Amino acid sequence: TKPTLKKIFNAMDDETIVNIAKNVGGIVPHELIYLSRETFNFSNLMKMIEVSDSRFGKVKCKQNDFVFNINILHGISENFSKFLGETHNALCNKLSIKFNIEHIDKNMICMKFEKP
């Protein structure tokens, strides 16, 4: 539940958030894509991120050529937003995808992904 996640993430420091996110971001998305799609490519990755992120709240995606903007309204905490950002950053670093956090606060995170 949101109150439980809020308590867990509020108890974490930035280093713990980054360490957990690096582990999760580098492994889980690959597995989900190979289970749900035939090939691992940028388009399938963005579709998987959209579906995966929807379990955290409301997700808005916008595509313009090879740039994807994904906004997640979760209403949990700023540390949870940091976790989501670090998770996506770890994935993008592993795949050489340009990633930028456009906005972050206690209720939402807005991210931009650019195809390499």
N, C-alpha and C positions, 0 to 999 in steps of 0.2 A: 504494500500500500504506500501511498505518497508520504504519510506521516512517518512510516518506518524508514523509507529511503532518506527522508530529510534528516532523521536522527543519525543514521549511519554516515551519510556524507558530511554532515556538519561536524562529526567527530574526527574526520580525517584531515591531515595536513596536506599541503600541496605536494610534497615528495611522495607520499603514499598514493595520492590520486594519480600522479604521473606514472608511478611504477605499475600499478594495476592496469591503467589504461594502455600502457605499452604492451603488456602481455595480451590483453583482450583484443586490442586493435590489430595486432599483427597476425592473429590466428583465426578468430571466429569468422570474419567476413569471407575469407577464402573458402572455408568449409561450407558456409551457407550458399555461396554461389555455385559451387560444384554439386551441391545437393539439389538445387532448384533450377539451374540453367545448364546448357550444354557446353558453353565456353566461358572462359574468364576474360572479359574485356571491359573497357571503360563504361560502356552503356549498361551492361549487365550489373556492373558494380554500383552504378548510381541507382538503378532500380532496386537492388538489394538494400542499399542504404536507406532509401525511402521507405521500403516495407519494414525493415528492421527498426528504424527510428520511430515508426508510427506506434510502437508499443509503449513509448514514453509520453505520448501526448499527441497534440495536433501537429501535423507536418505539412509544410507548404514547400513545393519544389517548383523551380522555374529553370528552364533550359534555354540557352541562347548559344547556338552552334555547339562549341565544345566547352562551354562554361555552365556549370550547374550551381544554382543557389538553393540551399536547403535550410529552412528555418524550422526549429522545433520549439513549440510552446509546451513546456512540461509542468511548470508551477511547483517545482520541488525545492531547489536551492541553488545558490551560485556555485557551490562546490560540485553539484551534480552537473551543472552547465560546463564547468571546467573538465570534469571527467569525460563528458561527451566530446568536448573539443579535443582533448588529449587522445582519446580513443581514435577519432577520425584522423588526427594528425599522425599518429603512429602508423595507421594504415597507409596514408598518403606518402609518408616518408619511405615506407617499404616499397611502394609501387612507383615512386618518382612522379607523383601527381602534385601539382601546385595547389596548396591549401592555404586558406586564410579565414580567420574568424573575423566576421564583419561586425558582430555585436554579441555581447554576453552580459547576462544579468541573472538574478535569482529565479526568473521565470522562463527564460528562453535563451537560445543560442542561434545565431545566424551564421552560416558558413558558406564559403565559395570554393568550388573544386574546378580546376582547369585540366583538361586532357593534356598529357605531355606531348 
